[in-house]
Amino acid sequence: MAEGVETEEQRRILAGLGCDVIQGFLYSPALSAFDLEAWLVARHAERWAALVDERRAEAAQEEMWPGALAAM
């Protein structure tokens, strides 16, 4: 685990060295417990929204070409 990562270049170097767990200002400044909870909720909400959009697009494709996605 790397702590204090502030730039994308630092992240790339660490990733190249096999470090895949990092923290630092690159992602967020220090947060209170309350602010951390709000940040996590917002972050996961964006991920869930993207997943829902992806699933809706797949469903729309399935409606256009029944069975086509299942065959993939």
PDB file of N, CA, C and O in Angstrom:
ATOM      1  N   MET A   1       0.848  -1.175   0.000  1.00  0.00           N
ATOM      2  CA  MET A   1       0.000   0.000   0.000  1.00  0.00           C
ATOM      3  C   MET A   1       0.888   1.231   0.000  1.00  0.00           C
ATOM      4  O   MET A   1       1.860   1.326   0.750  1.00  0.00           O
ATOM      5  N   ALA A   2       0.524   2.176  -0.867  1.00  0.00           N
ATOM      6  CA  ALA A   2       1.263   3.433  -0.933  1.00  0.00           C
ATOM      7  C   ALA A   2       0.393   4.548  -0.373  1.00  0.00           C
ATOM      8  O   ALA A   2      -0.798   4.630  -0.671  1.00  0.00           O
ATOM      9  N   GLU A   3       0.988   5.390   0.427  1.00  0.00           N
ATOM     10  CA  GLU A   3       0.273   6.498   1.046  1.00  0.00           C
ATOM     11  C   GLU A   3       0.874   7.809   0.561  1.00  0.00           C
ATOM     12  O   GLU A   3       2.081   7.893   0.334  1.00  0.00           O
ATOM     13  N   GLY A   4       0.047   8.822   0.401  1.00  0.00           N
ATOM     14  CA  GLY A   4       0.538  10.138   0.019  1.00  0.00           C
ATOM     15  C   GLY A   4       0.711  10.317  -1.479  1.00  0.00           C
ATOM     16  O   GLY A   4       1.497  11.159  -1.912  1.00  0.00           O
ATOM     17  N   VAL A   5      -0.006   9.544  -2.274  1.00  0.00           N
ATOM     18  CA  VAL A   5       0.096   9.646  -3.727  1.00  0.00           C
ATOM     19  C   VAL A   5      -0.671  10.887  -4.173  1.00  0.00           C
ATOM     20  O   VAL A   5      -1.860  11.027  -3.888  1.00  0.00           O
ATOM     21  N   GLU A   6       0.020  11.787  -4.875  1.00  0.00           N
ATOM     22  CA  GLU A   6      -0.589  13.061  -5.246  1.00  0.00           C
ATOM     23  C   GLU A   6      -0.741  13.255  -6.743  1.00  0.00           C
ATOM     24  O   GLU A   6      -1.550  14.081  -7.167  1.00  0.00           O
ATOM     25  N   THR A   7       0.008  12.524  -7.560  1.00  0.00           N
ATOM     26  CA  THR A   7      -0.043  12.752  -9.006  1.00  0.00           C
ATOM     27  C   THR A   7      -0.299  11.451  -9.759  1.00  0.00           C
ATOM     28  O   THR A   7      -0.056  10.354  -9.256  1.00  0.00           O
ATOM     29  N   GLU A   8      -0.799  11.612 -10.982  1.00  0.00           N
ATOM     30  CA  GLU A   8      -1.032  10.457 -11.847  1.00  0.00           C
ATOM     31  C   GLU A   8       0.290   9.767 -12.172  1.00  0.00           C
ATOM     32  O   GLU A   8       0.338   8.543 -12.289  1.00  0.00           O
ATOM     33  N   GLU A   9       1.348  10.537 -12.316  1.00  0.00           N
ATOM     34  CA  GLU A   9       2.663   9.944 -12.600  1.00  0.00           C
ATOM     35  C   GLU A   9       3.101   9.032 -11.452  1.00  0.00           C
ATOM     36  O   GLU A   9       3.607   7.936 -11.696  1.00  0.00           O
ATOM     37  N   GLN A  10       2.915   9.467 -10.220  1.00  0.00           N
ATOM     38  CA  GLN A  10       3.242   8.616  -9.078  1.00  0.00           C
ATOM     39  C   GLN A  10       2.422   7.335  -9.101  1.00  0.00           C
ATOM     40  O   GLN A  10       2.941   6.250  -8.837  1.00  0.00           O
ATOM     41  N   ARG A  11       1.125   7.468  -9.422  1.00  0.00           N
ATOM     42  CA  ARG A  11       0.259   6.292  -9.485  1.00  0.00           C
ATOM     43  C   ARG A  11       0.734   5.310 -10.543  1.00  0.00           C
ATOM     44  O   ARG A  11       0.752   4.100 -10.316  1.00  0.00           O
ATOM     45  N   ARG A  12       1.124   5.841 -11.716  1.00  0.00           N
ATOM     46  CA  ARG A  12       1.608   4.967 -12.798  1.00  0.00           C
ATOM     47  C   ARG A  12       2.898   4.248 -12.390  1.00  0.00           C
ATOM     48  O   ARG A  12       3.051   3.056 -12.653  1.00  0.00           O
ATOM     49  N   ILE A  13       3.795   4.947 -11.767  1.00  0.00           N
ATOM     50  CA  ILE A  13       5.055   4.330 -11.330  1.00  0.00           C
ATOM     51  C   ILE A  13       4.760   3.217 -10.322  1.00  0.00           C
ATOM     52  O   ILE A  13       5.294   2.113 -10.433  1.00  0.00           O
ATOM     53  N   LEU A  14       3.922   3.511  -9.356  1.00  0.00           N
ATOM     54  CA  LEU A  14       3.578   2.512  -8.342  1.00  0.00           C
ATOM     55  C   LEU A  14       2.880   1.306  -8.965  1.00  0.00           C
ATOM     56  O   LEU A  14       3.159   0.165  -8.596  1.00  0.00           O
ATOM     57  N   ALA A  15       1.977   1.557  -9.905  1.00  0.00           N
ATOM     58  CA  ALA A  15       1.302   0.453 -10.588  1.00  0.00           C
ATOM     59  C   ALA A  15       2.327  -0.406 -11.324  1.00  0.00           C
ATOM     60  O   ALA A  15       2.231  -1.634 -11.322  1.00  0.00           O
ATOM     61  N   GLY A  16       3.300   0.236 -11.946  1.00  0.00           N
ATOM     62  CA  GLY A  16       4.352  -0.501 -12.644  1.00  0.00           C
ATOM     63  C   GLY A  16       5.187  -1.352 -11.710  1.00  0.00           C
ATOM     64  O   GLY A  16       5.762  -2.360 -12.121  1.00  0.00           O
ATOM     65  N   LEU A  17       5.251  -0.949 -10.463  1.00  0.00           N
ATOM     66  CA  LEU A  17       5.987  -1.713  -9.453  1.00  0.00           C
ATOM     67  C   LEU A  17       5.118  -2.763  -8.769  1.00  0.00           C
ATOM     68  O   LEU A  17       5.567  -3.469  -7.865  1.00  0.00           O
ATOM     69  N   GLY A  18       3.861  -2.854  -9.220  1.00  0.00           N
ATOM     70  CA  GLY A  18       2.961  -3.867  -8.672  1.00  0.00           C
ATOM     71  C   GLY A  18       2.114  -3.395  -7.508  1.00  0.00           C
ATOM     72  O   GLY A  18       1.409  -4.196  -6.894  1.00  0.00           O
ATOM     73  N   CYS A  19       2.169  -2.113  -7.193  1.00  0.00           N
ATOM     74  CA  CYS A  19       1.361  -1.582  -6.092  1.00  0.00           C
ATOM     75  C   CYS A  19      -0.003  -1.183  -6.634  1.00  0.00           C
ATOM     76  O   CYS A  19      -0.102  -0.276  -7.461  1.00  0.00           O
ATOM     77  N   ASP A  20      -1.049  -1.851  -6.178  1.00  0.00           N
ATOM     78  CA  ASP A  20      -2.382  -1.542  -6.688  1.00  0.00           C
ATOM     79  C   ASP A  20      -3.317  -0.984  -5.616  1.00  0.00           C
ATOM     80  O   ASP A  20      -4.512  -0.823  -5.864  1.00  0.00           O
ATOM     81  N   VAL A  21      -2.787  -0.689  -4.433  1.00  0.00           N
ATOM     82  CA  VAL A  21      -3.574  -0.074  -3.374  1.00  0.00           C
ATOM     83  C   VAL A  21      -2.870   1.207  -2.972  1.00  0.00           C
ATOM     84  O   VAL A  21      -1.755   1.184  -2.449  1.00  0.00           O
ATOM     85  N   ILE A  22      -3.546   2.341  -3.227  1.00  0.00           N
ATOM     86  CA  ILE A  22      -2.929   3.626  -2.908  1.00  0.00           C
ATOM     87  C   ILE A  22      -3.948   4.545  -2.259  1.00  0.00           C
ATOM     88  O   ILE A  22      -5.157   4.344  -2.378  1.00  0.00           O
ATOM     89  N   GLN A  23      -3.441   5.553  -1.574  1.00  0.00           N
ATOM     90  CA  GLN A  23      -4.290   6.604  -1.042  1.00  0.00           C
ATOM     91  C   GLN A  23      -3.530   7.904  -1.132  1.00  0.00           C
ATOM     92  O   GLN A  23      -2.300   7.915  -1.174  1.00  0.00           O
ATOM     93  N   GLY A  24      -4.253   8.983  -1.161  1.00  0.00           N
ATOM     94  CA  GLY A  24      -3.613  10.284  -1.204  1.00  0.00           C
ATOM     95  C   GLY A  24      -4.473  11.314  -1.910  1.00  0.00           C
ATOM     96  O   GLY A  24      -5.597  11.031  -2.325  1.00  0.00           O
ATOM     97  N   PHE A  25      -3.931  12.508  -2.036  1.00  0.00           N
ATOM     98  CA  PHE A  25      -4.661  13.626  -2.620  1.00  0.00           C
ATOM     99  C   PHE A  25      -5.030  13.403  -4.079  1.00  0.00           C
ATOM    100  O   PHE A  25      -5.877  14.123  -4.607  1.00  0.00           O
ATOM    101  N   LEU A  26      -4.420  12.428  -4.748  1.00  0.00           N
ATOM    102  CA  LEU A  26      -4.809  12.117  -6.123  1.00  0.00           C
ATOM    103  C   LEU A  26      -6.298  11.792  -6.165  1.00  0.00           C
ATOM    104  O   LEU A  26      -6.990  12.161  -7.114  1.00  0.00           O
ATOM    105  N   TYR A  27      -6.784  11.114  -5.153  1.00  0.00           N
ATOM    106  CA  TYR A  27      -8.186  10.718  -5.101  1.00  0.00           C
ATOM    107  C   TYR A  27      -9.029  11.630  -4.230  1.00  0.00           C
ATOM    108  O   TYR A  27     -10.161  11.953  -4.590  1.00  0.00           O
ATOM    109  N   SER A  28      -8.502  12.049  -3.100  1.00  0.00           N
ATOM    110  CA  SER A  28      -9.294  12.874  -2.191  1.00  0.00           C
ATOM    111  C   SER A  28      -8.405  13.416  -1.077  1.00  0.00           C
ATOM    112  O   SER A  28      -7.469  12.745  -0.643  1.00  0.00           O
ATOM    113  N   PRO A  29      -8.700  14.632  -0.615  1.00  0.00           N
ATOM    114  CA  PRO A  29      -8.006  15.114   0.587  1.00  0.00           C
ATOM    115  C   PRO A  29      -8.528  14.338   1.805  1.00  0.00           C
ATOM    116  O   PRO A  29      -9.481  13.566   1.697  1.00  0.00           O
ATOM    117  N   ALA A  30      -7.907  14.550   2.932  1.00  0.00           N
ATOM    118  CA  ALA A  30      -8.377  13.911   4.162  1.00  0.00           C
ATOM    119  C   ALA A  30      -9.824  14.341   4.420  1.00  0.00           C
ATOM    120  O   ALA A  30     -10.175  15.509   4.252  1.00  0.00           O
ATOM    121  N   LEU A  31     -10.652  13.385   4.829  1.00  0.00           N
ATOM    122  CA  LEU A  31     -12.072  13.645   5.042  1.00  0.00           C
ATOM    123  C   LEU A  31     -12.487  13.238   6.450  1.00  0.00           C
ATOM    124  O   LEU A  31     -11.934  12.308   7.038  1.00  0.00           O
ATOM    125  N   SER A  32     -13.471  13.955   6.972  1.00  0.00           N
ATOM    126  CA  SER A  32     -14.078  13.532   8.238  1.00  0.00           C
ATOM    127  C   SER A  32     -14.880  12.262   7.958  1.00  0.00           C
ATOM    128  O   SER A  32     -15.125  11.916   6.802  1.00  0.00           O
ATOM    129  N   ALA A  33     -15.280  11.581   9.006  1.00  0.00           N
ATOM    130  CA  ALA A  33     -16.077  10.356   8.827  1.00  0.00           C
ATOM    131  C   ALA A  33     -17.359  10.667   8.066  1.00  0.00           C
ATOM    132  O   ALA A  33     -17.747   9.904   7.182  1.00  0.00           O
ATOM    133  N   PHE A  34     -18.019  11.767   8.391  1.00  0.00           N
ATOM    134  CA  PHE A  34     -19.252  12.156   7.717  1.00  0.00           C
ATOM    135  C   PHE A  34     -18.994  12.408   6.236  1.00  0.00           C
ATOM    136  O   PHE A  34     -19.727  11.909   5.382  1.00  0.00           O
ATOM    137  N   ASP A  35     -17.949  13.185   5.928  1.00  0.00           N
ATOM    138  CA  ASP A  35     -17.627  13.498   4.532  1.00  0.00           C
ATOM    139  C   ASP A  35     -17.190  12.256   3.758  1.00  0.00           C
ATOM    140  O   ASP A  35     -17.486  12.130   2.570  1.00  0.00           O
ATOM    141  N   LEU A  36     -16.485  11.336   4.426  1.00  0.00           N
ATOM    142  CA  LEU A  36     -16.089  10.091   3.774  1.00  0.00           C
ATOM    143  C   LEU A  36     -17.326   9.287   3.375  1.00  0.00           C
ATOM    144  O   LEU A  36     -17.391   8.749   2.269  1.00  0.00           O
ATOM    145  N   GLU A  37     -18.292   9.207   4.266  1.00  0.00           N
ATOM    146  CA  GLU A  37     -19.511   8.465   3.953  1.00  0.00           C
ATOM    147  C   GLU A  37     -20.223   9.090   2.751  1.00  0.00           C
ATOM    148  O   GLU A  37     -20.673   8.369   1.860  1.00  0.00           O
ATOM    149  N   ALA A  38     -20.327  10.404   2.716  1.00  0.00           N
ATOM    150  CA  ALA A  38     -20.971  11.087   1.590  1.00  0.00           C
ATOM    151  C   ALA A  38     -20.194  10.854   0.301  1.00  0.00           C
ATOM    152  O   ALA A  38     -20.795  10.654  -0.755  1.00  0.00           O
ATOM    153  N   TRP A  39     -18.854  10.878   0.375  1.00  0.00           N
ATOM    154  CA  TRP A  39     -18.007  10.651  -0.806  1.00  0.00           C
ATOM    155  C   TRP A  39     -18.211   9.232  -1.340  1.00  0.00           C
ATOM    156  O   TRP A  39     -18.322   9.033  -2.550  1.00  0.00           O
ATOM    157  N   LEU A  40     -18.258   8.254  -0.447  1.00  0.00           N
ATOM    158  CA  LEU A  40     -18.454   6.863  -0.864  1.00  0.00           C
ATOM    159  C   LEU A  40     -19.827   6.661  -1.498  1.00  0.00           C
ATOM    160  O   LEU A  40     -19.943   5.980  -2.516  1.00  0.00           O
ATOM    161  N   VAL A  41     -20.861   7.243  -0.910  1.00  0.00           N
ATOM    162  CA  VAL A  41     -22.205   7.124  -1.465  1.00  0.00           C
ATOM    163  C   VAL A  41     -22.235   7.720  -2.870  1.00  0.00           C
ATOM    164  O   VAL A  41     -22.767   7.106  -3.795  1.00  0.00           O
ATOM    165  N   ALA A  42     -21.665   8.910  -3.032  1.00  0.00           N
ATOM    166  CA  ALA A  42     -21.657   9.563  -4.342  1.00  0.00           C
ATOM    167  C   ALA A  42     -20.862   8.747  -5.354  1.00  0.00           C
ATOM    168  O   ALA A  42     -21.285   8.605  -6.501  1.00  0.00           O
ATOM    169  N   ARG A  43     -19.732   8.218  -4.949  1.00  0.00           N
ATOM    170  CA  ARG A  43     -18.888   7.440  -5.860  1.00  0.00           C
ATOM    171  C   ARG A  43     -19.614   6.182  -6.323  1.00  0.00           C
ATOM    172  O   ARG A  43     -19.616   5.860  -7.511  1.00  0.00           O
ATOM    173  N   HIS A  44     -20.224   5.480  -5.388  1.00  0.00           N
ATOM    174  CA  HIS A  44     -20.920   4.252  -5.755  1.00  0.00           C
ATOM    175  C   HIS A  44     -22.190   4.542  -6.538  1.00  0.00           C
ATOM    176  O   HIS A  44     -22.595   3.735  -7.374  1.00  0.00           O
ATOM    177  N   ALA A  45     -22.826   5.685  -6.282  1.00  0.00           N
ATOM    178  CA  ALA A  45     -24.018   6.057  -7.048  1.00  0.00           C
ATOM    179  C   ALA A  45     -23.646   6.217  -8.522  1.00  0.00           C
ATOM    180  O   ALA A  45     -24.397   5.784  -9.396  1.00  0.00           O
ATOM    181  N   GLU A  46     -22.499   6.832  -8.806  1.00  0.00           N
ATOM    182  CA  GLU A  46     -22.050   6.991 -10.193  1.00  0.00           C
ATOM    183  C   GLU A  46     -21.796   5.629 -10.836  1.00  0.00           C
ATOM    184  O   GLU A  46     -22.164   5.409 -11.990  1.00  0.00           O
ATOM    185  N   ARG A  47     -21.175   4.723 -10.098  1.00  0.00           N
ATOM    186  CA  ARG A  47     -20.902   3.387 -10.634  1.00  0.00           C
ATOM    187  C   ARG A  47     -22.195   2.631 -10.908  1.00  0.00           C
ATOM    188  O   ARG A  47     -22.333   1.979 -11.943  1.00  0.00           O
ATOM    189  N   TRP A  48     -23.154   2.720  -9.966  1.00  0.00           N
ATOM    190  CA  TRP A  48     -24.425   2.023 -10.162  1.00  0.00           C
ATOM    191  C   TRP A  48     -25.181   2.609 -11.335  1.00  0.00           C
ATOM    192  O   TRP A  48     -25.786   1.868 -12.111  1.00  0.00           O
ATOM    193  N   ALA A  49     -25.158   3.926 -11.481  1.00  0.00           N
ATOM    194  CA  ALA A  49     -25.851   4.561 -12.602  1.00  0.00           C
ATOM    195  C   ALA A  49     -25.259   4.090 -13.926  1.00  0.00           C
ATOM    196  O   ALA A  49     -25.997   3.820 -14.873  1.00  0.00           O
ATOM    197  N   ALA A  50     -23.933   3.990 -13.998  1.00  0.00           N
ATOM    198  CA  ALA A  50     -23.282   3.514 -15.218  1.00  0.00           C
ATOM    199  C   ALA A  50     -23.667   2.064 -15.500  1.00  0.00           C
ATOM    200  O   ALA A  50     -23.909   1.699 -16.650  1.00  0.00           O
ATOM    201  N   LEU A  51     -23.726   1.242 -14.462  1.00  0.00           N
ATOM    202  CA  LEU A  51     -24.100  -0.160 -14.632  1.00  0.00           C
ATOM    203  C   LEU A  51     -25.552  -0.277 -15.111  1.00  0.00           C
ATOM    204  O   LEU A  51     -25.857  -1.078 -15.994  1.00  0.00           O
ATOM    205  N   VAL A  52     -26.432   0.519 -14.528  1.00  0.00           N
ATOM    206  CA  VAL A  52     -27.835   0.501 -14.948  1.00  0.00           C
ATOM    207  C   VAL A  52     -27.941   0.926 -16.413  1.00  0.00           C
ATOM    208  O   VAL A  52     -28.670   0.302 -17.185  1.00  0.00           O
ATOM    209  N   ASP A  53     -27.228   1.974 -16.799  1.00  0.00           N
ATOM    210  CA  ASP A  53     -27.250   2.424 -18.192  1.00  0.00           C
ATOM    211  C   ASP A  53     -26.765   1.323 -19.131  1.00  0.00           C
ATOM    212  O   ASP A  53     -27.336   1.114 -20.201  1.00  0.00           O
ATOM    213  N   GLU A  54     -25.714   0.627 -18.724  1.00  0.00           N
ATOM    214  CA  GLU A  54     -25.166  -0.465 -19.538  1.00  0.00           C
ATOM    215  C   GLU A  54     -26.200  -1.582 -19.699  1.00  0.00           C
ATOM    216  O   GLU A  54     -26.398  -2.102 -20.797  1.00  0.00           O
ATOM    217  N   ARG A  55     -26.844  -1.937 -18.609  1.00  0.00           N
ATOM    218  CA  ARG A  55     -27.846  -3.012 -18.662  1.00  0.00           C
ATOM    219  C   ARG A  55     -29.047  -2.603 -19.520  1.00  0.00           C
ATOM    220  O   ARG A  55     -29.593  -3.422 -20.260  1.00  0.00           O
ATOM    221  N   ARG A  56     -29.452  -1.337 -19.418  1.00  0.00           N
ATOM    222  CA  ARG A  56     -30.566  -0.862 -20.236  1.00  0.00           C
ATOM    223  C   ARG A  56     -30.208  -0.914 -21.712  1.00  0.00           C
ATOM    224  O   ARG A  56     -31.038  -1.286 -22.541  1.00  0.00           O
ATOM    225  N   ALA A  57     -28.975  -0.543 -22.044  1.00  0.00           N
ATOM    226  CA  ALA A  57     -28.537  -0.603 -23.444  1.00  0.00           C
ATOM    227  C   ALA A  57     -28.539  -2.041 -23.939  1.00  0.00           C
ATOM    228  O   ALA A  57     -28.946  -2.311 -25.069  1.00  0.00           O
ATOM    229  N   GLU A  58     -28.085  -2.966 -23.099  1.00  0.00           N
ATOM    230  CA  GLU A  58     -28.101  -4.381 -23.481  1.00  0.00           C
ATOM    231  C   GLU A  58     -29.537  -4.871 -23.693  1.00  0.00           C
ATOM    232  O   GLU A  58     -29.813  -5.619 -24.631  1.00  0.00           O
ATOM    233  N   ALA A  59     -30.441  -4.445 -22.818  1.00  0.00           N
ATOM    234  CA  ALA A  59     -31.838  -4.856 -22.948  1.00  0.00           C
ATOM    235  C   ALA A  59     -32.441  -4.296 -24.235  1.00  0.00           C
ATOM    236  O   ALA A  59     -33.211  -4.980 -24.909  1.00  0.00           O
ATOM    237  N   ALA A  60     -32.094  -3.059 -24.574  1.00  0.00           N
ATOM    238  CA  ALA A  60     -32.594  -2.458 -25.807  1.00  0.00           C
ATOM    239  C   ALA A  60     -32.074  -3.221 -27.020  1.00  0.00           C
ATOM    240  O   ALA A  60     -32.811  -3.426 -27.985  1.00  0.00           O
ATOM    241  N   GLN A  61     -30.821  -3.639 -26.981  1.00  0.00           N
ATOM    242  CA  GLN A  61     -30.247  -4.421 -28.073  1.00  0.00           C
ATOM    243  C   GLN A  61     -30.964  -5.764 -28.183  1.00  0.00           C
ATOM    244  O   GLN A  61     -31.245  -6.238 -29.284  1.00  0.00           O
ATOM    245  N   GLU A  62     -31.253  -6.364 -27.050  1.00  0.00           N
ATOM    246  CA  GLU A  62     -31.943  -7.660 -27.031  1.00  0.00           C
ATOM    247  C   GLU A  62     -33.332  -7.529 -27.652  1.00  0.00           C
ATOM    248  O   GLU A  62     -33.786  -8.430 -28.359  1.00  0.00           O
ATOM    249  N   GLU A  63     -34.008  -6.408 -27.389  1.00  0.00           N
ATOM    250  CA  GLU A  63     -35.326  -6.184 -27.979  1.00  0.00           C
ATOM    251  C   GLU A  63     -35.239  -6.035 -29.495  1.00  0.00           C
ATOM    252  O   GLU A  63     -36.135  -6.458 -30.225  1.00  0.00           O
ATOM    253  N   MET A  64     -34.136  -5.423 -29.959  1.00  0.00           N
ATOM    254  CA  MET A  64     -33.968  -5.214 -31.396  1.00  0.00           C
ATOM    255  C   MET A  64     -33.598  -6.514 -32.110  1.00  0.00           C
ATOM    256  O   MET A  64     -34.065  -6.781 -33.217  1.00  0.00           O
ATOM    257  N   TRP A  65     -32.748  -7.323 -31.455  1.00  0.00           N
ATOM    258  CA  TRP A  65     -32.273  -8.576 -32.055  1.00  0.00           C
ATOM    259  C   TRP A  65     -32.417  -9.686 -31.025  1.00  0.00           C
ATOM    260  O   TRP A  65     -31.426 -10.064 -30.399  1.00  0.00           O
ATOM    261  N   PRO A  66     -33.604 -10.215 -30.831  1.00  0.00           N
ATOM    262  CA  PRO A  66     -33.815 -11.257 -29.810  1.00  0.00           C
ATOM    263  C   PRO A  66     -32.855 -12.424 -29.977  1.00  0.00           C
ATOM    264  O   PRO A  66     -32.667 -12.953 -31.073  1.00  0.00           O
ATOM    265  N   GLY A  67     -32.253 -12.808 -28.858  1.00  0.00           N
ATOM    266  CA  GLY A  67     -31.345 -13.945 -28.847  1.00  0.00           C
ATOM    267  C   GLY A  67     -29.924 -13.636 -29.282  1.00  0.00           C
ATOM    268  O   GLY A  67     -29.034 -14.462 -29.078  1.00  0.00           O
ATOM    269  N   ALA A  68     -29.684 -12.479 -29.872  1.00  0.00           N
ATOM    270  CA  ALA A  68     -28.354 -12.157 -30.391  1.00  0.00           C
ATOM    271  C   ALA A  68     -27.328 -12.037 -29.259  1.00  0.00           C
ATOM    272  O   ALA A  68     -26.214 -12.548 -29.379  1.00  0.00           O
ATOM    273  N   LEU A  69     -27.694 -11.366 -28.161  1.00  0.00           N
ATOM    274  CA  LEU A  69     -26.739 -11.203 -27.075  1.00  0.00           C
ATOM    275  C   LEU A  69     -26.497 -12.522 -26.345  1.00  0.00           C
ATOM    276  O   LEU A  69     -25.388 -12.785 -25.879  1.00  0.00           O
ATOM    277  N   ALA A  70     -27.527 -13.341 -26.248  1.00  0.00           N
ATOM    278  CA  ALA A  70     -27.367 -14.630 -25.567  1.00  0.00           C
ATOM    279  C   ALA A  70     -26.405 -15.530 -26.343  1.00  0.00           C
ATOM    280  O   ALA A  70     -25.736 -16.378 -25.754  1.00  0.00           O
ATOM    281  N   ALA A  71     -26.338 -15.348 -27.644  1.00  0.00           N
ATOM    282  CA  ALA A  71     -25.462 -16.178 -28.471  1.00  0.00           C
ATOM    283  C   ALA A  71     -24.005 -15.738 -28.367  1.00  0.00           C
ATOM    284  O   ALA A  71     -23.105 -16.476 -28.767  1.00  0.00           O
ATOM    285  N   MET A  72     -23.766 -14.535 -27.829  1.00  0.00           N
ATOM    286  CA  MET A  72     -22.397 -14.020 -27.756  1.00  0.00           C
ATOM    287  C   MET A  72     -21.603 -14.695 -26.681  1.00  0.00           C
ATOM    288  O   MET A  72     -20.430 -14.377 -26.488  1.00  0.00           O
TER     289      MET A  72
END
